[in-house]
Amino acid sequence: MENNNGTDRSAERLGFITRVQSFSACHRLHSKSLTDEENKRIFGKCNNPNGHGHNYKVEVTVRGKIDRNTGMVMNLTDLKQYIEEAIMKPLDHKNLDLDVPHFANVVSTTENLAVYIWDNMVKLLPPNMLYEIKVYETDKNIVIYRGE
């Protein structure tokens, strides 16, 4: 059936859903492959030996066909649970460098944090559904990762 602009109303529609979640964590930007002097020069005050913290905000965006029966791309209750497992449990109120094994040998930059979150989320979601991870380290520092 066509509507008045000539498009097929019965065609499957692609939708995007974004869920926002916040968590707090601390870290120290420090690379084991650099000297102490290089780390201080590259990372500045973020290389403080005692670390520093952030109130991160994460936007998880999924995409998929809008189900004709439910009207949903996916159930938000399920997405909320996946975020709890992939983000909140491993990261909230943690020292990223000491409490999250992944960052033992990976610098805990926001870029690497976005990749970590992507890798955790993609394990839980149906194939090809995860579209984007956006991490706000601060209001002015934002990283976007799309699995590439």
N, C-alpha and C positions, 0 to 999 in steps of 0.2 A: 504494500500500500504506500502510495506517495503522498507527501504533504504538499502544501502550496509552493514550496521552493524546489520541488523536484527530487528531494532526497527520500530514500526508502526508510520509513519510520520503523520498519521491523528489523532493520540491520542492527547488528550488535554494536553497542557503543562502548568505547574505552573510557574508563574513569580513573582518576587518581585520588588517593586518600592520604592525608598527612596527619600523623599523630605526633604531638609535641610532648617531650618528657624532659625533666630537669634532674640533675644529680650533682653532688658535690664530691670533689676528689682533689688530691694534691699530687704533685710530681716535681721532679727536678729535670731540667733539660741538660742532659750530659751523655756524651757518646764515649763509649769505652775505646773506640778506635781513634780518638783524638787525645792529645795531651791535655793536662789541666789548663795550661795557658791558652791553648786553642779553644777549649770549651768555654773558658771565661770570655774570650774575645768574641766568639760566635754567639753565645747564648746570653751574655751579659748577666743582669740581675736574676734571670730565670735559671741560672746555673748555681744559685745559692745552695750550698751543701745541705742545708736543712729543708730545702724545697719551698714550695709555695702552692696555694690552692686556688681553685676556680669553682664557681657555680656554673657548670656547663648547662647548655640547653641543646637538646637534640631533636631534630625533625626527621622522622622516618616516613618516607613516601613510598607507597606501593601503587602499582597500576595493574589493571586487568579489565576484563570485560564485565560490564554491569549485568549481573544475573537477572534474567527476565522474571523469575519467580520471586526472588528476594529483594530485587532492586539495589543490591549491594555489590561492590567490587570484592569485599570480604567483610566478615563480621568484625566490627571494631573491638568486641570483647576478646576475640582471638588475637588481634594485633596487639592489644594492651598486654596480654599474657606473654606473647613473644618478646615484647620490649622488656618486660619484667625479667625474663630469663636471660636475654642477650645483653642487656645494658645495666639494669638496676642491680641485680644480684652480684655480678662480677665487679662493678665499678663504683657504685654509690658509697660514699664515705670510706673510700679506700685510698691508700697510697699506690698510685698506678705502678710505680717502679718496684715496690716491695711486695705488694699484695696480688698483683696480676702477673702470672708467670710469663705471658706473652711479652711483657715489657722488660723482662730481665736482660735481654740483649737487643731490644729495639728502643730507640729514643722515643719517649712518650710525648712527641709533638701532637698537636691537634690533627695534623694530616694522618699520622699513624693511628691515632685514636679513631678517626673516621673509618679507616680501613679495618681496624679491629671490630668495630661495631658492625660494619657491612658483613664481614666474614661470619660473625655470630648470627646475625639476622638471616642471612641467606641460607643457613643450615636449617632454619625453622620454617621459613615461608615456602609456599608452593614454588616450583621452578619458574624462573623469569618474572616473578611478581615484584621483587624489590627494585625500585626505580632510583632512589636517591637517599643518601644520608647527609644531613646538614648539621654540623656541630658549631655552636656558638661558644667560643672560649670566653669572649667578652662581648659586649654590645657592638664593638668595632672590629673584632677578629672572628671571621667565619670561614669554615672550611666545608666544601662540598665534595662528596665522592660518589661516583656512579658505577663503581665496579670495574673501571678500566685500568 
